[in-house]
Amino acid sequence: MNPPTGQARGLRIGHGFDTHRLEAGDGVQLGGVFIPCAYRIVAHSDGDALIHALCDALLGAIAAGDIGKLFPDHDPQYRGIDSRRLLAEVMRRVNLAGYRVVNADLSLIAQAPRVSAHTAAMCEQLAQGLDVALDCVNVKATTNEGMDAIGEKQGLAAHAVVLLEAR
C-alpha cells in the first residue's frame, strides 16, 4: 500500500476548544445566535466560542492549523467580526481540501448565560454554516457547578468535535 499523498482520503476527525472571559454587558453571541443576558464576551472578534471551537475542529481535521493562525487577533480586519464569516472561510478551506462535514457535536461549559432555550436556533445556524442537515449538528450545554472562573461567571468554554469524509 502506498503512503498517503496529502489528497483527500476517507474519514477525518477534528477537535476544537475555545474559552473567553465574560464581563458585564447586554448579551453574548454563541453558535451564531445573540442571547440577551447580563454579560458580554471579551474578545477581539464577536467572541463566539462555539463557532471558534468548531472552526478549530474543522481546521484540525484537515491538518490546516487553527483560527489563531488564520485570523490573528492582532489583525484589525477581524476586530468585532461575526464568527459566522470566519466559519464560512474555514468551510471554503474544508471544501478545497476535498472534504465535507458528516456531523458536528458541540459542548458549551458556562454558568451563565443559560442557553437551553437557544440550542435549537444554534443548531440551525451551525447546520447552515456547515452545509449539512439539521440532524447532523448537536449543541449541548452544562454548567461548571460553581467551580473555578467559569463557575463564578467570569468566563465560558466550548468544545467541538467534527467528522469529515472525503468528497
TILOBA-223404 format. One line per field, with one value per atom (N, C-alpha, C, O): residue number from 1; y, x, z; residue in one letter; atom name. Coordinates in steps of 0.001 Angstrom, whole numbers, plus 500000, padded with zeros to 6 digits. Example, Ala and Ser with C-alpha at 12.3 -4.5 7.8 and 13.67 -1.06 7.14 Angstrom:
BEGIN
seq	c(1, 1, 1, 1, 2, 2, 2, 2)
yy	c(494310, 495500, 496700, 496681, 497750, 498940, 500030, 501138)
xx	c(513190, 512300, 513200, 514236, 512850, 513670, 512900, 513409)
zz	c(507800, 507800, 507800, 508465, 507080, 507140, 507870, 508039)
type	c(A, A, A, A, S, S, S, S)
atom	c(N, CA, C, O, N, CA, C, O)
//
This chain:
BEGIN
seq	c(1, 1, 1, 1, 2, 2, 2, 2, 3, 3, 3, 3, 4, 4, 4, 4, 5, 5, 5, 5, 6, 6, 6, 6, 7, 7, 7, 7, 8, 8, 8, 8, 9, 9, 9, 9, 10, 10, 10, 10, 11, 11, 11, 11, 12, 12, 12, 12, 13, 13, 13, 13, 14, 14, 14, 14, 15, 15, 15, 15, 16, 16, 16, 16, 17, 17, 17, 17, 18, 18, 18, 18, 19, 19, 19, 19, 20, 20, 20, 20, 21, 21, 21, 21, 22, 22, 22, 22, 23, 23, 23, 23, 24, 24, 24, 24, 25, 25, 25, 25, 26, 26, 26, 26, 27, 27, 27, 27, 28, 28, 28, 28, 29, 29, 29, 29, 30, 30, 30, 30, 31, 31, 31, 31, 32, 32, 32, 32, 33, 33, 33, 33, 34, 34, 34, 34, 35, 35, 35, 35, 36, 36, 36, 36, 37, 37, 37, 37, 38, 38, 38, 38, 39, 39, 39, 39, 40, 40, 40, 40, 41, 41, 41, 41, 42, 42, 42, 42, 43, 43, 43, 43, 44, 44, 44, 44, 45, 45, 45, 45, 46, 46, 46, 46, 47, 47, 47, 47, 48, 48, 48, 48, 49, 49, 49, 49, 50, 50, 50, 50, 51, 51, 51, 51, 52, 52, 52, 52, 53, 53, 53, 53, 54, 54, 54, 54, 55, 55, 55, 55, 56, 56, 56, 56, 57, 57, 57, 57, 58, 58, 58, 58, 59, 59, 59, 59, 60, 60, 60, 60, 61, 61, 61, 61, 62, 62, 62, 62, 63, 63, 63, 63, 64, 64, 64, 64, 65, 65, 65, 65, 66, 66, 66, 66, 67, 67, 67, 67, 68, 68, 68, 68, 69, 69, 69, 69, 70, 70, 70, 70, 71, 71, 71, 71, 72, 72, 72, 72, 73, 73, 73, 73, 74, 74, 74, 74, 75, 75, 75, 75, 76, 76, 76, 76, 77, 77, 77, 77, 78, 78, 78, 78, 79, 79, 79, 79, 80, 80, 80, 80, 81, 81, 81, 81, 82, 82, 82, 82, 83, 83, 83, 83, 84, 84, 84, 84, 85, 85, 85, 85, 86, 86, 86, 86, 87, 87, 87, 87, 88, 88, 88, 88, 89, 89, 89, 89, 90, 90, 90, 90, 91, 91, 91, 91, 92, 92, 92, 92, 93, 93, 93, 93, 94, 94, 94, 94, 95, 95, 95, 95, 96, 96, 96, 96, 97, 97, 97, 97, 98, 98, 98, 98, 99, 99, 99, 99, 100, 100, 100, 100, 101, 101, 101, 101, 102, 102, 102, 102, 103, 103, 103, 103, 104, 104, 104, 104, 105, 105, 105, 105, 106, 106, 106, 106, 107, 107, 107, 107, 108, 108, 108, 108, 109, 109, 109, 109, 110, 110, 110, 110, 111, 111, 111, 111, 112, 112, 112, 112, 113, 113, 113, 113, 114, 114, 114, 114, 115, 115, 115, 115, 116, 116, 116, 116, 117, 117, 117, 117, 118, 118, 118, 118, 119, 119, 119, 119, 120, 120, 120, 120, 121, 121, 121, 121, 122, 122, 122, 122, 123, 123, 123, 123, 124, 124, 124, 124, 125, 125, 125, 125, 126, 126, 126, 126, 127, 127, 127, 127, 128, 128, 128, 128, 129, 129, 129, 129, 130, 130, 130, 130, 131, 131, 131, 131, 132, 132, 132, 132, 133, 133, 133, 133, 134, 134, 134, 134, 135, 135, 135, 135, 136, 136, 136, 136, 137, 137, 137, 137, 138, 138, 138, 138, 139, 139, 139, 139, 140, 140, 140, 140, 141, 141, 141, 141, 142, 142, 142, 142, 143, 143, 143, 143, 144, 144, 144, 144, 145, 145, 145, 145, 146, 146, 146, 146, 147, 147, 147, 147, 148, 148, 148, 148, 149, 149, 149, 149, 150, 150, 150, 150, 151, 151, 151, 151, 152, 152, 152, 152, 153, 153, 153, 153, 154, 154, 154, 154, 155, 155, 155, 155, 156, 156, 156, 156, 157, 157, 157, 157, 158, 158, 158, 158, 159, 159, 159, 159, 160, 160, 160, 160, 161, 161, 161, 161, 162, 162, 162, 162, 163, 163, 163, 163, 164, 164, 164, 164, 165, 165, 165, 165, 166, 166, 166, 166, 167, 167, 167, 167)
yy	c(498818, 500000, 501240, 501316, 502196, 503439, 504366, 504369, 505159, 506126, 507226, 507487, 507883, 508975, 510074, 510324, 510715, 511774, 513160, 514144, 513257, 514544, 514772, 515736, 513902, 514029, 513518, 512716, 513993, 513602, 512099, 511511, 511468, 510038, 509743, 510144, 509056, 508520, 509532, 510605, 509158, 509949, 510688, 510224, 511844, 512621, 513153, 513576, 513132, 513684, 514890, 514878, 515934, 517101, 517498, 517324, 518032, 518525, 519970, 520322, 520811, 522197, 522605, 522037, 523591, 524116, 525621, 526117, 526349, 527790, 528241, 527615, 529314, 529890, 531407, 531940, 532093, 533561, 534029, 533352, 535208, 535843, 536499, 536854, 536657, 537385, 538643, 538678, 539681, 540881, 541411, 540928, 542400, 542974, 543482, 544087, 543223, 543642, 543414, 543299, 543349, 543201, 541951, 541800, 541058, 539815, 539233, 539885, 537984, 537260, 536632, 536368, 536401, 535687, 534296, 534159, 533263, 531876, 531025, 531080, 530248, 529406, 530200, 529698, 531451, 532308, 532945, 533548, 532822, 533331, 534346, 534083, 535516, 536504, 536123, 535869, 536088, 535729, 536921, 537233, 537585, 538697, 538175, 537194, 538843, 538471, 539601, 540611, 539442, 540490, 540464, 541097, 539744, 539604, 539920, 539990, 540108, 540160, 539371, 539220, 538876, 538108, 539057, 539879, 538944, 539750, 539041, 537944, 539684, 539060, 540092, 541175, 539747, 540607, 540575, 541605, 539372, 539219, 539332, 539980, 538703, 538691, 537723, 537695, 536928, 536040, 534795, 534180, 534403, 533228, 531958, 531353, 531573, 530439, 529134, 528298, 528941, 527717, 527656, 526623, 528745, 528753, 528692, 528048, 529345, 529280, 527851, 527394, 527145, 525745, 524900, 524013, 525180, 524450, 524699, 523762, 525947, 526258, 525517, 524968, 525497, 524770, 523278, 522634, 522721, 521295, 521016, 520036, 521868, 521700, 521830, 521018, 522847, 523042, 521890, 521449, 521404, 520267, 519021, 518267, 518803, 517610, 517601, 516534, 518780, 518837, 519199, 519491, 519180, 519472, 520844, 520983, 521866, 523215, 524241, 525400, 523830, 524781, 525106, 524229, 526397, 526823, 528236, 528902, 528688, 530004, 531139, 532224, 530901, 531935, 532255, 533404, 531253, 531470, 532078, 532967, 531596, 532033, 533434, 534232, 533725, 535011, 535603, 535602, 536107, 536566, 537699, 538597, 537637, 538629, 539992, 540921, 540121, 541434, 542111, 543244, 541418, 541963, 542763, 542196, 544071, 544906, 544511, 544847, 543811, 543438, 542444, 542269, 541786, 540827, 541398, 540684, 542678, 543322, 543311, 543893, 542645, 542616, 541774, 541807, 541023, 540270, 539209, 538585, 539025, 537976, 536634, 536401, 535775, 534491, 533602, 532681, 533852, 533092, 533355, 532488, 534535, 534826, 534017, 533557, 533839, 533007, 531559, 530889, 531086, 529725, 529535, 528485, 530530, 530429, 530252, 529450, 530986, 530844, 529482, 528862, 529019, 527698, 526620, 525692, 526734, 525755, 525801, 524765, 526951, 527047, 526206, 525516, 526271, 525500, 524001, 523185, 523650, 522241, 521693, 520607, 522460, 522043, 521931, 520969, 522907, 522859, 521650, 521115, 521236, 520066, 518764, 517692, 518853, 517667, 516941, 515754, 517659, 517035, 517708, 518826, 516992, 517544, 517091, 516073, 517860, 517554, 516425, 516455, 515434, 514367, 514791, 514767, 515177, 515684, 516498, 516438, 517261, 518084, 518005, 518051, 517887, 517833, 518877, 518847, 519805, 520910, 520935, 520630, 521306, 521441, 522810, 523232, 523497, 524769, 524530, 523875, 525064, 524992, 526426, 527241, 526732, 528102, 528101, 527460, 528817, 529019, 530029, 529953, 530967, 531980, 532322, 532336, 532593, 532597, 531189, 530264, 531041, 529796, 529760, 530731, 528667, 528646, 527600, 527503, 526822, 525718, 526179, 525449, 527365, 527871, 528292, 528607, 528299, 528788, 527706, 527974, 526503, 525494, 525072, 524765, 525047, 524692, 525730, 525369, 527004, 528065, 527985, 528235, 527640, 527468, 526335, 526472, 525224, 524089, 524499, 524097, 525293, 525763, 526624, 526432, 527567, 528436, 527630, 527855, 526692, 525915, 524955, 524784, 524325, 523424, 524190, 523683, 525408, 526242, 526548, 526438, 526931, 527265, 526073, 526232, 524882, 523664, 523002, 522053, 523495, 522944, 521473, 520605, 521228, 519881, 519956, 521032, 518803, 518726, 519038, 518846, 519516, 519890, 518738, 518962, 517508, 516379, 515935, 514910, 516693, 516413, 517317, 517243, 518180, 519109, 518981, 518932, 518928, 518869, 519906, 520014, 520668, 521616, 521301, 521196, 521153, 520924, 521836, 522345, 522035, 522932, 522331, 521565, 522705, 522298, 523455, 524328, 523458, 524448, 523861, 522728, 524628, 524120, 523940, 523925, 523802, 523529, 524523, 524162, 525778, 526824, 526791, 527587, 525882, 525756, 526645, 526886, 527118, 527911, 529147, 529521, 529786, 531045, 530875, 531780, 529735, 529511, 529429, 530036, 528688, 528555, 529852, 530028, 530761, 532069, 533115, 534311, 532674, 533524, 534548, 535649, 534165, 535032, 534648, 535368, 533517, 533070, 531910, 531452, 531438, 530261, 529535, 530085, 528301, 527491, 526639, 526396, 526191, 525361, 524303, 524548, 523138, 522043, 521721, 521853, 521296, 520852, 519656, 519609, 518697, 517540, 517443, 517556, 517231, 517074, 515808, 515369, 515247, 514139, 514606, 515089, 514453, 514797, 513538, 512561, 513564, 512471, 513054, 514167, 512284, 512723, 512834, 512024, 513843, 514033, 512989, 512968)
xx	c(500846, 500000, 500888, 501860, 500552, 501312, 500937, 499786, 501892, 501564, 500664, 500666, 499883, 499013, 499826, 500971, 499249, 499931, 499436, 499831, 498593, 498012, 496663, 495973, 496277, 494966, 493908, 494198, 492678, 491571, 491370, 491264, 491315, 491105, 490265, 490638, 489152, 488394, 487817, 487356, 487855, 487268, 488348, 489483, 487974, 488862, 488055, 486911, 488648, 488028, 488838, 490067, 488146, 488819, 488184, 486982, 489000, 488523, 488959, 490082, 488077, 488415, 487994, 487068, 488687, 488401, 488599, 489516, 487734, 487909, 487367, 486471, 487913, 487459, 487562, 488447, 486663, 486678, 486236, 485485, 486727, 486290, 484933, 484574, 484184, 482915, 483075, 483856, 482317, 482215, 480793, 480011, 480468, 479119, 478816, 479664, 477595, 477212, 475739, 474955, 475364, 473940, 473636, 472522, 474605, 474331, 475569, 476607, 475435, 476549, 476098, 474914, 477056, 476815, 477419, 478621, 476577, 477041, 476338, 475116, 477105, 476520, 475807, 474889, 476231, 475603, 474309, 473605, 473979, 472713, 473018, 473834, 472352, 472514, 471616, 470424, 472208, 471478, 471530, 472592, 470398, 470389, 470662, 470064, 471564, 471883, 472701, 472952, 473111, 473831, 475341, 476098, 475789, 477215, 477518, 476622, 478802, 479308, 480613, 481273, 480969, 482200, 483331, 483202, 484438, 485618, 486438, 486952, 486554, 487267, 487584, 487000, 488516, 488847, 487718, 487352, 487172, 486039, 484758, 484743, 483672, 482437, 482522, 481627, 483592, 483808, 482946, 482789, 482383, 481508, 482337, 482822, 482487, 483351, 482908, 483751, 481609, 481151, 481643, 482149, 481500, 481974, 483497, 484055, 484174, 485638, 486116, 487038, 485505, 485877, 485568, 486341, 484436, 484065, 485076, 485485, 485478, 486480, 487786, 488392, 488219, 489444, 489303, 490249, 488127, 487907, 487981, 488594, 487364, 487395, 488810, 489243, 489532, 490902, 491796, 492667, 491584, 492360, 492125, 493058, 490877, 490545, 491227, 491521, 491482, 492173, 493650, 494332, 494139, 495542, 495963, 497001, 495124, 495370, 495547, 495166, 496114, 496394, 495192, 494398, 495062, 493975, 493534, 494164, 492453, 491917, 492840, 492803, 493662, 494614, 495625, 496043, 496015, 496933, 496202, 496725, 494998, 494231, 493651, 493633, 493179, 492548, 493188, 492558, 494418, 495129, 494406, 493837, 494441, 493706, 494395, 493880, 495530, 496178, 495873, 496294, 495141, 494796, 493501, 492460, 493546, 492354, 491172, 490033, 491407, 490275, 489333, 488200, 489792, 488942, 488325, 487629, 488572, 488016, 486494, 485920, 485834, 484377, 483702, 482476, 484457, 483884, 482892, 483087, 481847, 480860, 481539, 482006, 481595, 482296, 481707, 482379, 480475, 479911, 480704, 480774, 481297, 482163, 483451, 483964, 483976, 485166, 484847, 485640, 483681, 483261, 483130, 483500, 482612, 482460, 483830, 483969, 484826, 486167, 486768, 487409, 486570, 487075, 486399, 487063, 485092, 484391, 484870, 484901, 485235, 485804, 487076, 487316, 487878, 489121, 488855, 489556, 487852, 487467, 487067, 487488, 486255, 485818, 486995, 487081, 487903, 489078, 489972, 490636, 489976, 490770, 490106, 490698, 488881, 488204, 487326, 487044, 486888, 486066, 484713, 484505, 483794, 482501, 482232, 482755, 481408, 481072, 480047, 479045, 480309, 479346, 478479, 477252, 479112, 478372, 479283, 480508, 478661, 479379, 478653, 477424, 479427, 478890, 479632, 480860, 478885, 479484, 478974, 477813, 479870, 479518, 479941, 481079, 479021, 479312, 479384, 478514, 480427, 480558, 480441, 481339, 479328, 479070, 478078, 477029, 478409, 477464, 476401, 475232, 476855, 475972, 476534, 477751, 475680, 474222, 473652, 474343, 472415, 471686, 471290, 470735, 471565, 471353, 470360, 470127, 469770, 468910, 467791, 467415, 467256, 466183, 466696, 465897, 468016, 468609, 469347, 469809, 469464, 470279, 469687, 470444, 468376, 467780, 468149, 468487, 468091, 468471, 469960, 470361, 470779, 472215, 472449, 473246, 471754, 471901, 471520, 472174, 470467, 470051, 471132, 471470, 471672, 472723, 473957, 474531, 474355, 475562, 475361, 476264, 474198, 473916, 473993, 474521, 473466, 473538, 474991, 475394, 475772, 477181, 478017, 478997, 477634, 478359, 477814, 478407, 476694, 476024, 475652, 475938, 475006, 474533, 473088, 472569, 472457, 471095, 471112, 472119, 469988, 469865, 470197, 470758, 469857, 470117, 471580, 471919, 472438, 473877, 474644, 475871, 473920, 474556, 473888, 472662, 474706, 474196, 474926, 476150, 474171, 474736, 474148, 472932, 475012, 474564, 475346, 476409, 474819, 475461, 475425, 474530, 476423, 476487, 477074, 477738, 476829, 477451, 478761, 479114, 479460, 480676, 480451, 481390, 479160, 478775, 479389, 479724, 479533, 480042, 481537, 482054, 482255, 483695, 484478, 484025, 485599, 486598, 486005, 484869, 486758, 486326, 485047, 484214, 484882, 483651, 482466, 481423, 482627, 481565, 481226, 480114, 482195, 481979, 481532, 481551, 481131, 480596, 481613, 481250, 482890, 483943, 484350, 485114, 483845, 484202, 483344, 482472, 483608, 482926, 483894, 484918, 483560, 484415, 483545, 482372, 484142, 483409, 484337, 485520, 483777, 484457, 483630, 482406, 484317, 483631, 484378, 485609, 483613, 484162, 483430, 482206, 484204, 483586, 484114, 485238, 483265, 483667, 483519, 482463, 484598, 484593, 484768, 485356, 484248, 484502, 484960, 484587, 485772, 486244, 485056, 484130, 485098, 484034, 484171, 483378)
zz	c(500000, 500000, 500000, 500751, 499166, 499083, 500226, 500664, 500721, 501784, 501234, 500031, 502125, 501686, 501008, 501385, 500032, 499288, 499664, 499038, 500657, 501023, 500372, 500701, 499454, 498834, 499803, 500692, 499621, 500488, 500456, 499379, 501621, 501720, 502963, 504066, 502803, 503927, 504891, 504503, 506163, 507237, 508019, 508128, 508560, 509420, 510596, 510430, 511775, 512979, 513425, 513361, 513878, 514429, 515743, 515945, 516635, 517928, 518079, 517720, 518609, 518869, 520268, 520846, 520796, 522133, 522093, 521438, 522796, 522915, 524263, 524830, 524757, 526013, 525931, 525261, 526607, 526645, 528023, 528725, 528383, 529619, 529407, 528284, 530494, 530500, 531339, 532289, 530970, 531792, 531668, 530850, 532479, 532437, 531033, 530376, 530589, 529244, 529007, 529948, 527723, 527393, 526573, 526072, 526430, 525721, 525078, 524974, 524645, 524031, 522717, 522510, 521845, 520594, 520765, 520996, 520650, 520767, 519720, 519583, 518991, 517958, 516886, 516239, 516695, 515697, 516144, 515334, 517431, 517970, 519074, 519957, 519019, 520085, 521255, 521084, 522449, 523664, 524623, 525161, 524838, 525786, 527203, 527644, 527890, 529278, 529892, 529234, 531123, 531848, 531592, 532329, 530565, 530281, 528827, 527985, 528554, 527189, 527179, 528208, 526008, 525859, 525506, 524598, 526225, 525962, 524891, 525112, 523717, 522605, 521542, 521519, 520659, 519524, 518488, 517921, 518249, 517330, 518140, 519186, 517666, 518457, 519635, 520479, 519697, 520838, 520855, 521910, 519729, 519673, 519880, 518924, 521133, 521487, 520832, 520505, 520635, 519975, 518531, 518092, 517797, 516413, 516363, 515474, 517292, 517307, 517534, 516858, 518469, 518701, 517470, 517106, 516832, 515621, 514503, 513818, 514317, 513293, 513568, 512648, 514820, 515158, 514899, 514444, 515185, 514916, 513413, 512990, 512620, 511162, 510622, 509804, 511075, 510615, 511066, 510317, 512284, 512763, 511935, 511659, 511536, 510754, 509396, 508856, 508839, 507543, 507706, 506724, 508942, 509253, 508722, 508075, 509012, 508497, 509615, 509455, 510734, 511802, 512654, 512995, 513001, 513880, 513522, 512700, 514142, 513781, 514219, 513639, 515233, 515643, 514558, 514411, 513803, 512685, 511494, 510821, 511241, 510075, 510256, 509319, 511466, 511766, 513023, 514080, 512938, 514147, 514875, 514253, 516205, 516996, 517041, 517664, 516401, 516306, 514968, 514734, 514092, 512777, 512891, 513223, 512623, 512791, 511901, 512226, 510795, 509935, 510609, 510161, 511689, 512387, 513661, 514382, 513944, 515130, 515039, 514119, 516000, 516077, 515003, 514892, 514211, 513094, 513579, 514622, 512814, 513078, 512794, 511679, 513769, 513632, 512548, 512083, 512135, 511014, 509734, 508863, 509612, 508457, 508543, 507523, 509755, 509931, 509563, 508902, 509997, 509679, 508172, 507648, 507477, 506018, 505353, 504430, 505811, 505235, 505571, 504722, 506782, 507162, 506316, 505852, 506114, 505285, 503838, 503174, 503344, 501999, 501921, 500930, 502965, 503009, 503143, 502546, 503920, 504048, 502675, 502277, 501970, 500632, 499672, 498908, 499703, 498836, 499143, 498256, 500402, 500793, 500356, 500479, 499847, 499331, 500325, 500164, 501366, 502405, 502526, 502056, 503174, 503567, 504993, 505446, 505693, 507089, 507130, 506416, 507970, 508238, 509419, 509329, 510521, 511669, 512578, 512472, 513472, 514438, 515773, 515832, 516835, 518192, 519015, 519101, 519622, 520363, 521796, 522069, 522700, 524124, 524622, 524416, 525277, 525917, 527413, 527987, 528049, 529504, 530008, 529795, 530680, 531128, 532277, 532202, 533333, 534422, 533965, 534343, 533144, 532556, 531188, 531006, 530239, 530317, 530193, 529768, 530560, 530337, 528868, 528355, 528191, 526738, 526260, 525055, 527140, 526697, 525773, 524856, 525992, 525129, 523746, 522863, 523550, 522309, 521512, 520403, 522052, 521364, 520020, 519098, 519879, 518582, 517530, 516403, 517876, 516935, 516612, 515475, 517601, 517355, 516358, 515430, 516553, 515626, 514211, 513249, 514080, 512756, 512114, 510946, 512872, 512352, 511941, 510875, 512798, 512524, 511366, 510547, 511281, 510155, 508839, 507849, 508831, 507633, 507285, 506127, 508286, 508045, 507606, 506877, 508047, 507694, 506438, 505927, 505940, 504761, 504981, 504156, 506125, 506462, 506935, 507233, 506996, 507529, 509031, 509711, 509515, 510921, 511865, 512937, 511479, 512383, 512376, 512968, 511717, 511708, 512666, 512741, 513407, 514344, 515703, 515806, 516739, 518100, 518946, 518884, 519737, 520694, 522054, 522212, 523018, 524392, 525328, 524971, 526513, 527463, 528856, 529215, 529615, 531010, 531809, 531251, 533108, 533981, 534487, 534162, 535268, 535903, 537403, 538198, 537765, 539155, 540144, 541272, 539708, 540595, 540824, 541609, 540154, 540380, 539420, 538301, 539819, 539095, 538427, 538719, 537535, 536918, 536101, 536069, 535444, 534684, 535640, 535397, 536711, 537702, 538409, 538905, 538452, 539075, 538056, 538347, 536869, 535802, 535293, 534880, 535332, 534810, 533394, 532752, 532901, 531560, 531136, 531874, 529928, 529396, 528473, 528070, 528147, 527283, 526368, 526650, 525268, 524310, 523720, 523486, 523488, 522786, 521546, 521548, 520486, 519278, 518704, 518708, 518212, 517517, 516187, 516127, 515111, 513784, 513129, 513371, 512297, 511438, 510002, 509595, 509236, 507823, 507014, 507480, 505784, 504861, 503537, 503166, 502833, 501524, 500580, 500625, 499732, 498728, 497646, 496704)
type	c(M, M, M, M, N, N, N, N, P, P, P, P, P, P, P, P, T, T, T, T, G, G, G, G, Q, Q, Q, Q, A, A, A, A, R, R, R, R, G, G, G, G, L, L, L, L, R, R, R, R, I, I, I, I, G, G, G, G, H, H, H, H, G, G, G, G, F, F, F, F, D, D, D, D, T, T, T, T, H, H, H, H, R, R, R, R, L, L, L, L, E, E, E, E, A, A, A, A, G, G, G, G, D, D, D, D, G, G, G, G, V, V, V, V, Q, Q, Q, Q, L, L, L, L, G, G, G, G, G, G, G, G, V, V, V, V, F, F, F, F, I, I, I, I, P, P, P, P, C, C, C, C, A, A, A, A, Y, Y, Y, Y, R, R, R, R, I, I, I, I, V, V, V, V, A, A, A, A, H, H, H, H, S, S, S, S, D, D, D, D, G, G, G, G, D, D, D, D, A, A, A, A, L, L, L, L, I, I, I, I, H, H, H, H, A, A, A, A, L, L, L, L, C, C, C, C, D, D, D, D, A, A, A, A, L, L, L, L, L, L, L, L, G, G, G, G, A, A, A, A, I, I, I, I, A, A, A, A, A, A, A, A, G, G, G, G, D, D, D, D, I, I, I, I, G, G, G, G, K, K, K, K, L, L, L, L, F, F, F, F, P, P, P, P, D, D, D, D, H, H, H, H, D, D, D, D, P, P, P, P, Q, Q, Q, Q, Y, Y, Y, Y, R, R, R, R, G, G, G, G, I, I, I, I, D, D, D, D, S, S, S, S, R, R, R, R, R, R, R, R, L, L, L, L, L, L, L, L, A, A, A, A, E, E, E, E, V, V, V, V, M, M, M, M, R, R, R, R, R, R, R, R, V, V, V, V, N, N, N, N, L, L, L, L, A, A, A, A, G, G, G, G, Y, Y, Y, Y, R, R, R, R, V, V, V, V, V, V, V, V, N, N, N, N, A, A, A, A, D, D, D, D, L, L, L, L, S, S, S, S, L, L, L, L, I, I, I, I, A, A, A, A, Q, Q, Q, Q, A, A, A, A, P, P, P, P, R, R, R, R, V, V, V, V, S, S, S, S, A, A, A, A, H, H, H, H, T, T, T, T, A, A, A, A, A, A, A, A, M, M, M, M, C, C, C, C, E, E, E, E, Q, Q, Q, Q, L, L, L, L, A, A, A, A, Q, Q, Q, Q, G, G, G, G, L, L, L, L, D, D, D, D, V, V, V, V, A, A, A, A, L, L, L, L, D, D, D, D, C, C, C, C, V, V, V, V, N, N, N, N, V, V, V, V, K, K, K, K, A, A, A, A, T, T, T, T, T, T, T, T, N, N, N, N, E, E, E, E, G, G, G, G, M, M, M, M, D, D, D, D, A, A, A, A, I, I, I, I, G, G, G, G, E, E, E, E, K, K, K, K, Q, Q, Q, Q, G, G, G, G, L, L, L, L, A, A, A, A, A, A, A, A, H, H, H, H, A, A, A, A, V, V, V, V, V, V, V, V, L, L, L, L, L, L, L, L, E, E, E, E, A, A, A, A, R, R, R, R)
atom	c(N, CA, C, O, N, CA, C, O, N, CA, C, O, N, CA, C, O, N, CA, C, O, N, CA, C, O, N, CA, C, O, N, CA, C, O, N, CA, C, O, N, CA, C, O, N, CA, C, O, N, CA, C, O, N, CA, C, O, N, CA, C, O, N, CA, C, O, N, CA, C, O, N, CA, C, O, N, CA, C, O, N, CA, C, O, N, CA, C, O, N, CA, C, O, N, CA, C, O, N, CA, C, O, N, CA, C, O, N, CA, C, O, N, CA, C, O, N, CA, C, O, N, CA, C, O, N, CA, C, O, N, CA, C, O, N, CA, C, O, N, CA, C, O, N, CA, C, O, N, CA, C, O, N, CA, C, O, N, CA, C, O, N, CA, C, O, N, CA, C, O, N, CA, C, O, N, CA, C, O, N, CA, C, O, N, CA, C, O, N, CA, C, O, N, CA, C, O, N, CA, C, O, N, CA, C, O, N, CA, C, O, N, CA, C, O, N, CA, C, O, N, CA, C, O, N, CA, C, O, N, CA, C, O, N, CA, C, O, N, CA, C, O, N, CA, C, O, N, CA, C, O, N, CA, C, O, N, CA, C, O, N, CA, C, O, N, CA, C, O, N, CA, C, O, N, CA, C, O, N, CA, C, O, N, CA, C, O, N, CA, C, O, N, CA, C, O, N, CA, C, O, N, CA, C, O, N, CA, C, O, N, CA, C, O, N, CA, C, O, N, CA, C, O, N, CA, C, O, N, CA, C, O, N, CA, C, O, N, CA, C, O, N, CA, C, O, N, CA, C, O, N, CA, C, O, N, CA, C, O, N, CA, C, O, N, CA, C, O, N, CA, C, O, N, CA, C, O, N, CA, C, O, N, CA, C, O, N, CA, C, O, N, CA, C, O, N, CA, C, O, N, CA, C, O, N, CA, C, O, N, CA, C, O, N, CA, C, O, N, CA, C, O, N, CA, C, O, N, CA, C, O, N, CA, C, O, N, CA, C, O, N, CA, C, O, N, CA, C, O, N, CA, C, O, N, CA, C, O, N, CA, C, O, N, CA, C, O, N, CA, C, O, N, CA, C, O, N, CA, C, O, N, CA, C, O, N, CA, C, O, N, CA, C, O, N, CA, C, O, N, CA, C, O, N, CA, C, O, N, CA, C, O, N, CA, C, O, N, CA, C, O, N, CA, C, O, N, CA, C, O, N, CA, C, O, N, CA, C, O, N, CA, C, O, N, CA, C, O, N, CA, C, O, N, CA, C, O, N, CA, C, O, N, CA, C, O, N, CA, C, O, N, CA, C, O, N, CA, C, O, N, CA, C, O, N, CA, C, O, N, CA, C, O, N, CA, C, O, N, CA, C, O, N, CA, C, O, N, CA, C, O, N, CA, C, O, N, CA, C, O, N, CA, C, O, N, CA, C, O, N, CA, C, O, N, CA, C, O, N, CA, C, O, N, CA, C, O, N, CA, C, O, N, CA, C, O, N, CA, C, O, N, CA, C, O, N, CA, C, O, N, CA, C, O, N, CA, C, O, N, CA, C, O, N, CA, C, O, N, CA, C, O, N, CA, C, O, N, CA, C, O, N, CA, C, O, N, CA, C, O, N, CA, C, O, N, CA, C, O, N, CA, C, O, N, CA, C, O, N, CA, C, O, N, CA, C, O, N, CA, C, O, N, CA, C, O, N, CA, C, O)
//
